[in-house]
Amino acid sequence: METTVTRRGQTNIPAAIRRRHDIKEGDRITWLDDGETIRIVPVPADPISALRGSGRGRSLLDALLSDRRKDRKRDR
């Protein structure tokens, strides 16, 4: 989907995306810029509850080391 940026730097979130991610008026989003891409991520009202259970079944150390390897590759 594509939107246009206004003179004031504003843009709209398409309705289909707002519905899919349950984004409502007053909700917060964060912009993540990694130097190559920009990601827009909705911030849950209760971030702690939103993360609960997300690490089950994974070795957190393995996940951390894997992410760091990917970061090193990207930074080269």
C-alpha positions as CSV (number, residue, x, y, z in Angstrom):
1,M,0.0,0.0,0.0
2,E,1.1,3.5,-0.7
3,T,0.3,6.8,0.9
4,T,1.5,10.4,0.4
5,V,3.4,12.6,2.8
6,T,1.9,16.1,3.2
7,R,3.8,19.4,3.3
8,R,3.7,19.2,7.1
9,G,5.3,15.7,7.1
10,Q,2.0,13.8,7.9
11,T,0.7,10.7,6.3
12,N,-2.3,8.3,6.8
13,I,-2.3,4.7,7.9
14,P,-4.5,2.8,5.4
15,A,-7.7,1.5,6.9
16,A,-6.9,-2.1,6.1
17,I,-3.7,-1.9,8.1
18,R,-5.4,-0.1,11.0
19,R,-8.0,-2.8,11.2
20,R,-5.5,-5.7,10.9
21,H,-3.3,-4.3,13.7
22,D,-6.2,-2.8,15.8
23,I,-4.8,0.7,15.6
24,K,-7.3,3.3,16.9
25,E,-7.4,7.0,17.5
26,G,-5.0,7.9,20.3
27,D,-2.8,4.8,19.9
28,R,0.9,5.3,19.8
29,I,3.3,4.0,17.1
30,T,7.0,4.1,16.9
31,W,9.2,4.7,13.9
32,L,12.3,2.4,13.6
33,D,15.0,3.5,11.2
34,D,17.9,1.1,10.7
35,G,19.6,3.1,8.1
36,E,18.2,1.0,5.2
37,T,14.5,0.8,5.9
38,I,11.9,2.5,8.1
39,R,9.5,0.3,10.1
40,I,6.4,1.6,11.8
41,V,5.4,-0.5,14.8
42,P,2.3,-0.1,16.9
43,V,3.1,0.3,20.7
44,P,0.7,-1.8,22.8
45,A,-1.2,-0.1,25.6
46,D,0.4,-2.5,28.0
47,P,3.8,-3.6,26.5
48,I,4.6,-6.0,29.3
49,S,1.4,-8.0,28.7
50,A,2.0,-7.9,25.0
51,L,5.4,-9.6,25.4
52,R,4.3,-12.2,27.9
53,G,4.9,-15.7,26.5
54,S,6.8,-14.5,23.4
55,G,10.0,-16.3,24.4
56,R,8.5,-19.7,25.0
57,G,10.1,-22.6,23.2
58,R,13.3,-20.6,22.3
59,S,16.6,-20.5,23.9
60,L,17.0,-16.8,24.7
61,L,20.7,-17.0,24.6
62,D,20.6,-18.6,21.1
63,A,18.2,-16.0,19.9
64,L,20.4,-13.2,21.3
65,L,23.6,-14.6,19.7
66,S,21.8,-15.1,16.4
67,D,20.5,-11.5,16.4
68,R,24.0,-10.2,17.2
69,R,25.5,-12.2,14.2
70,K,22.9,-10.7,11.9
71,D,23.7,-7.2,13.2
72,R,27.4,-7.7,12.6
73,K,26.7,-8.9,9.1
74,R,24.5,-5.9,8.4
75,D,27.0,-3.4,9.8
76,R,29.9,-4.7,7.6
